[in-house]
Amino acid sequence: MRSPTNTIMGVWRRLTRARSQSRYSETNMPVVSRFLGIVIAMYWDDHVPAHFHAKYGEYEIIVQIATGAVEGRFPKRALRHVMEWHELHQDELLANWERCRRKEAPNPIEPLE
């Protein structure tokens, strides 16, 4: 007899549970933009300097808003997209950083087209 964890429903339940506990949930880390498979998010009341998180598949980076300094690993093409988006929306990112520091919902930011 199959174990409940090895059935299709068991696998689906584990995936659903993992997804709901993801660091990128709206309550844990508000998502401010999504484009080209990249998710941009900020933690509530995160440490300084002001920054945002970008996730692409299994890759994740942290980008400082003021300087554009990058921490972490990302595919080159996806990194170019994030940095272009960062340049276009730096003022909005700083405003959202302040909103998150006050535990207010950040405003959505237009995706890269």
Secondary structure, 3 states (H helix, E strand, C coil): CCCHHHCHHHHHHHHHHHHHCCCCCCCCCCEEEEECCEEEECCCCCCCCCEEEEEECCEEEEEECCCCCEEEECCHHHHHHHHHHHHHCHHHHHHHHHHHHCCCCCCCCCCCC
